[in-house]
Amino acid sequence: MRAVLVVNPKATTTSERSRDVLVRALRSEVDLSVRYTRRRGHAMDLAREAAEEGVDLVVTLGGDGTVNEVVNGLMAAEPPTIRTGGSPAERLPALATVPGGSTNVFARALGLPREWPEGTSMILEGLRLGRSRTIGLGRADDRYFTFCAGFGLDAAVIHRVEQARRRGRVSTPALYLRSTVNQYFLGSDRRHPTISLERPGEVTEGELATVIIQNTAPWTYLGEREINPNPAASFDLGLDVLAMRQLRVASTARTVTQFFSHTPNPRGRQVLQLHDLAEFTLVASRPQAFQLDGDYLGEREKVRFASVPAALRVIC
């Protein structure tokens, strides 16, 4: 089996020594080539090239941002015609994800441990046993995502966190909490919701303040604790949406508390929840912060979302 390991050398939980250990472990099972990212977006190019070379497996070592770039590279590739299969997913290399970031939502949603040594062991076992599954992806305009997207408040929080990290701050749950509080009270126009959600054949849902989209559950983690706005979201179904109509202090606090429950079931007059959607469009009367898989992608006034079933094979 030919494989390519795409390494983000800035991955927060690995060192050069641990990467060497990982490479030796993978080479015990596959014919491995190692390629390092040099800039944002580079992992996309490396994954596309690997797929077009006809490799059987692409492994990522990095956080959710690295995974997202690799997935987009795979989905944009034109594999050699000699690779055939019964579905588009079977014509692409399989994906294996070694946790190397601070949160690793995608890897943990697949059932992998949070730490890279345990995750590597499980991936090696999956390779030996031929254990894989085919998952659906989400697509926002022309970009794919694996587990979540956000339009509004949560994306603005991620922007704040990224700015703090560029100033040298370490990504921690406390940083995210402080950024959320600051954005909510100081950076949001909470009184004038501007987002509408449009679905084919359905009445438009207007005056939404912020929207969370999930392709699986959980949405994210705060340390070891799952945060679950849409607990029924699944890689095997369409997209799930939770939107808040207003960001009033009392109702927002109540809804966020429900996210953290062991049996989350967000409800209330200010909550809109939609399950298993094939497609929809978000439109805003003024630009809104936008994120995919925890990466801030700037501001948008309109984004079209679609579910892409059975898109990718993953080792799990």
C-alpha positions as CSV (number, residue, x, y, z in Angstrom):
1,M,0.0,0.0,0.0
2,R,1.4,3.4,-1.0
3,A,0.8,6.2,1.4
4,V,1.6,9.9,1.9
5,L,1.9,11.5,5.3
6,V,1.1,15.2,5.2
7,V,2.7,16.9,8.2
8,N,2.0,20.3,9.6
9,P,5.3,21.0,11.4
10,K,3.6,23.6,13.6
11,A,1.2,21.0,15.0
12,T,0.8,21.9,18.6
13,T,1.0,18.5,20.3
14,T,3.9,16.9,18.5
15,S,7.6,17.4,18.3
16,E,10.3,16.4,15.7
17,R,11.1,13.3,17.8
18,S,7.5,12.2,18.0
19,R,7.1,12.7,14.3
20,D,10.0,10.4,13.7
21,V,8.4,7.8,15.9
22,L,5.1,8.1,13.9
23,V,6.9,7.8,10.6
24,R,8.7,4.6,11.7
25,A,5.4,3.1,12.9
26,L,3.6,3.9,9.7
27,R,6.4,2.5,7.6
28,S,6.0,-0.8,9.3
29,E,2.6,-1.1,7.5
30,V,2.8,1.0,4.3
31,D,5.2,2.3,1.7
32,L,5.3,5.9,3.0
33,S,6.3,9.3,1.6
34,V,6.5,12.2,4.0
35,R,5.6,15.7,2.9
36,Y,5.6,18.9,5.0
37,T,3.4,21.9,4.7
38,R,5.1,25.3,4.3
39,R,2.2,27.7,4.3
40,R,-1.6,28.0,4.7
41,G,-3.3,26.1,1.9
42,H,-0.2,23.9,1.1
43,A,-1.8,20.8,2.5
44,M,-4.5,21.1,-0.1
45,D,-1.9,21.0,-2.9
46,L,0.0,18.1,-1.4
47,A,-3.2,16.0,-1.0
48,R,-4.3,16.7,-4.5
49,E,-0.9,15.7,-5.9
50,A,-0.9,12.5,-3.8
51,A,-4.3,11.5,-5.2
52,E,-3.3,12.2,-8.7
53,E,-0.2,10.1,-8.2
54,G,-2.5,7.2,-7.4
55,V,-1.5,6.6,-3.8
56,D,-3.8,4.4,-1.7
57,L,-3.8,6.4,1.6
58,V,-3.2,10.0,2.8
59,V,-2.4,10.4,6.4
60,T,-2.6,13.8,8.2
61,L,-0.6,14.9,11.2
62,G,-1.9,18.2,12.4
63,G,-5.1,19.8,13.6
64,D,-8.5,20.2,12.1
65,G,-7.3,22.9,9.7
66,T,-4.8,20.5,8.2
67,V,-7.5,17.9,7.8
68,N,-9.8,20.3,6.1
69,E,-7.2,21.3,3.6
70,V,-6.3,17.7,2.8
71,V,-9.9,16.8,2.4
72,N,-10.4,19.7,-0.1
73,G,-7.3,18.6,-1.9
74,L,-8.6,15.1,-2.3
75,M,-12.0,16.2,-3.4
76,A,-10.5,18.4,-6.1
77,A,-8.2,15.7,-7.4
78,E,-8.5,13.8,-10.6
79,P,-7.3,10.3,-9.7
80,P,-5.6,8.1,-12.4
81,T,-8.1,6.3,-14.6
82,I,-6.6,3.0,-13.5
83,R,-8.2,3.5,-10.1
84,T,-11.8,2.3,-10.3
85,G,-14.5,1.6,-7.8
86,G,-18.3,1.5,-7.3
87,S,-18.5,5.0,-5.9
88,P,-16.5,8.3,-6.1
89,A,-15.1,7.7,-2.6
90,E,-13.5,4.4,-3.7
91,R,-11.7,6.1,-6.5
92,L,-9.9,8.5,-4.1
93,P,-7.2,7.6,-1.5
94,A,-8.5,6.7,1.9
95,L,-7.9,9.3,4.7
96,A,-6.3,8.6,8.1
97,T,-6.0,11.3,10.7
98,V,-3.4,11.4,13.4
99,P,-4.4,13.9,16.1
100,G,-1.9,16.7,16.3
101,G,-3.8,19.9,17.0
102,S,-5.2,21.4,20.2
103,T,-8.8,20.1,19.8
104,N,-8.9,17.4,17.0
105,V,-12.7,17.4,16.6
106,F,-12.7,15.4,13.4
107,A,-10.5,12.6,14.7
108,R,-12.4,12.3,17.9
109,A,-15.7,12.3,16.1
110,L,-14.4,9.2,14.3
111,G,-13.7,7.5,17.6
112,L,-9.9,8.1,17.7
113,P,-8.2,9.0,21.0
114,R,-7.2,12.6,21.6
115,E,-3.5,11.9,21.9
116,W,-1.4,11.1,18.8
117,P,0.3,7.9,20.1
118,E,-3.0,6.2,20.9
119,G,-4.5,7.5,17.7
120,T,-1.6,6.2,15.7
121,S,-2.0,2.7,17.3
122,M,-5.7,2.7,16.4
123,I,-5.0,3.7,12.8
124,L,-2.3,1.0,12.4
125,E,-4.8,-1.6,13.8
126,G,-7.4,-0.3,11.3
127,L,-4.9,-0.7,8.4
128,R,-4.0,-4.2,9.5
129,L,-7.7,-5.2,9.8
130,G,-8.9,-3.2,6.7
131,R,-11.2,-1.2,8.9
132,S,-12.7,1.8,7.2
133,R,-16.0,3.7,6.7
134,T,-17.4,6.0,4.2
135,I,-18.6,9.4,5.4
136,G,-20.5,12.3,4.0
137,L,-19.1,15.8,3.9
138,G,-20.6,19.3,4.0
139,R,-19.9,21.8,1.2
140,A,-20.1,25.6,1.6
141,D,-20.0,27.2,-1.9
142,D,-17.0,25.5,-3.4
143,R,-15.2,24.4,-0.2
144,Y,-15.8,21.2,1.7
145,F,-15.9,20.8,5.5
146,T,-15.8,17.7,7.7
147,F,-17.6,18.5,11.0
148,C,-18.9,22.1,11.3
149,A,-19.4,25.5,9.8
150,G,-20.5,28.8,11.4
151,F,-22.0,32.0,10.2
152,G,-22.0,34.9,12.8
153,L,-21.0,34.7,16.4
154,D,-19.0,31.5,16.6
155,A,-17.0,32.4,13.5
156,A,-16.3,35.9,15.0
157,V,-15.0,34.1,18.2
158,I,-12.7,32.0,16.1
159,H,-11.4,35.1,14.4
160,R,-10.6,36.6,17.9
161,V,-8.8,33.4,18.9
162,E,-6.7,33.3,15.7
163,Q,-5.7,37.0,16.3
164,A,-4.7,36.2,19.8
165,R,-2.6,33.2,18.7
166,R,-0.8,35.3,16.1
167,R,0.2,37.5,19.1
168,G,1.7,34.5,20.8
169,R,-1.2,33.3,22.9
170,V,-1.6,29.5,23.4
171,S,-4.9,28.0,22.3
172,T,-6.7,26.9,25.5
173,P,-10.3,26.5,26.7
174,A,-9.8,29.6,28.8
175,L,-8.8,31.6,25.7
176,Y,-11.9,30.5,23.8
177,L,-14.2,31.4,26.8
178,R,-12.7,34.9,27.1
179,S,-13.0,35.4,23.4
180,T,-16.6,34.3,23.4
181,V,-17.5,36.6,26.3
182,N,-15.7,39.6,24.7
183,Q,-17.3,39.0,21.3
184,Y,-20.7,38.6,22.7
185,F,-20.8,41.7,24.8
186,L,-18.4,44.0,22.8
187,G,-18.3,42.8,19.2
188,S,-21.8,41.7,18.3
189,D,-24.8,43.7,17.2
190,R,-27.2,41.5,19.2
191,R,-30.3,43.6,18.7
192,H,-30.5,43.6,15.0
193,P,-30.4,40.0,13.6
194,T,-29.7,40.1,9.8
195,I,-29.4,36.4,8.6
196,S,-32.0,34.5,6.6
197,L,-32.1,30.8,5.9
198,E,-33.6,29.8,2.6
199,R,-34.5,26.2,1.6
200,P,-36.0,24.9,-1.7
201,G,-39.8,24.7,-1.3
202,E,-39.9,26.0,2.2
203,V,-40.7,29.3,3.9
204,T,-37.6,31.5,4.5
205,E,-36.5,31.7,8.1
206,G,-35.5,35.3,8.7
207,E,-34.1,37.5,11.5
208,L,-31.5,35.0,12.7
209,A,-28.6,36.3,14.7
210,T,-26.1,33.4,14.4
211,V,-26.1,30.0,12.7
212,I,-24.2,26.8,13.6
213,I,-24.0,24.0,10.9
214,Q,-22.9,20.4,11.8
215,N,-22.0,17.4,9.7
216,T,-21.5,15.3,12.7
217,A,-21.7,15.5,16.5
218,P,-20.2,17.0,18.6
219,W,-19.8,20.5,17.3
220,T,-16.5,21.0,19.3
221,Y,-14.9,20.3,22.6
222,L,-14.0,22.4,25.6
223,G,-11.2,20.3,26.9
224,E,-12.6,16.9,27.4
225,R,-16.2,18.1,27.4
226,E,-18.4,17.7,24.3
227,I,-20.4,20.7,23.1
228,N,-23.5,19.6,21.2
229,P,-25.9,22.1,19.7
230,N,-27.1,19.4,17.2
231,P,-26.6,16.1,18.9
232,A,-28.4,14.1,16.1
233,A,-25.9,15.3,13.5
234,S,-24.2,12.4,11.7
235,F,-21.6,11.7,9.0
236,D,-24.3,9.4,7.5
237,L,-27.0,12.0,7.2
238,G,-27.5,15.5,5.8
239,L,-26.5,18.7,7.6
240,D,-28.0,19.9,10.9
241,V,-28.6,23.5,11.8
242,L,-29.0,25.4,15.0
243,A,-29.8,29.1,14.7
244,M,-30.6,31.7,17.4
245,R,-33.1,34.3,16.5
246,Q,-31.9,36.7,19.2
247,L,-28.8,36.9,21.4
248,R,-30.5,38.2,24.5
249,V,-28.5,37.5,27.7
250,A,-31.0,35.2,29.4
251,S,-32.0,33.1,26.4
252,T,-28.5,32.8,25.1
253,A,-27.2,31.7,28.5
254,R,-30.0,29.1,28.7
255,T,-29.3,27.7,25.2
256,V,-25.5,27.5,25.8
257,T,-26.1,25.7,29.0
258,Q,-28.2,23.1,27.1
259,F,-25.2,22.6,24.7
260,F,-23.1,21.3,27.6
261,S,-25.8,19.0,29.0
262,H,-25.0,15.2,29.0
263,T,-28.3,14.8,27.1
264,P,-28.4,18.0,25.0
265,N,-31.7,19.0,23.5
266,P,-31.6,22.8,22.8
267,R,-35.1,24.3,22.8
268,G,-36.8,27.7,23.2
269,R,-38.5,30.5,21.4
270,Q,-35.2,31.9,20.3
271,V,-33.9,28.6,18.9
272,L,-34.4,27.2,15.3
273,Q,-33.2,23.7,14.9
274,L,-33.3,21.8,11.6
275,H,-32.2,18.2,11.0
276,D,-30.8,16.2,8.0
277,L,-30.9,19.0,5.3
278,A,-29.7,18.3,1.8
279,E,-29.2,22.0,0.9
280,F,-29.9,25.5,2.1
281,T,-28.6,29.1,1.7
282,L,-27.7,31.7,4.3
283,V,-28.1,35.3,3.3
284,A,-27.2,38.3,5.4
285,S,-28.0,42.0,4.9
286,R,-24.5,42.9,6.1
287,P,-21.3,40.8,6.1
288,Q,-21.0,38.1,8.7
289,A,-18.0,36.2,10.0
290,F,-17.7,32.8,8.4
291,Q,-15.8,29.7,9.5
292,L,-15.3,26.1,8.3
293,D,-13.9,23.3,10.6
294,G,-12.6,25.9,13.0
295,D,-10.8,28.1,10.5
296,Y,-11.9,31.7,10.0
297,L,-12.4,32.4,6.3
298,G,-13.4,36.1,6.4
299,E,-16.8,37.7,6.1
300,R,-19.6,36.8,3.7
301,E,-23.1,38.0,2.8
302,K,-24.3,34.7,1.2
303,V,-23.2,31.1,1.5
304,R,-24.8,28.1,-0.1
305,F,-24.6,24.8,1.9
306,A,-25.0,21.3,0.6
307,S,-24.6,17.8,2.0
308,V,-22.3,15.5,0.0
309,P,-23.2,11.9,0.9
310,A,-20.7,9.0,0.9
311,A,-17.9,11.3,-0.2
312,L,-14.7,9.9,1.5
313,R,-13.3,6.7,2.9
314,V,-11.6,7.1,6.3
315,I,-9.6,4.7,8.4
316,C,-11.1,4.4,11.9
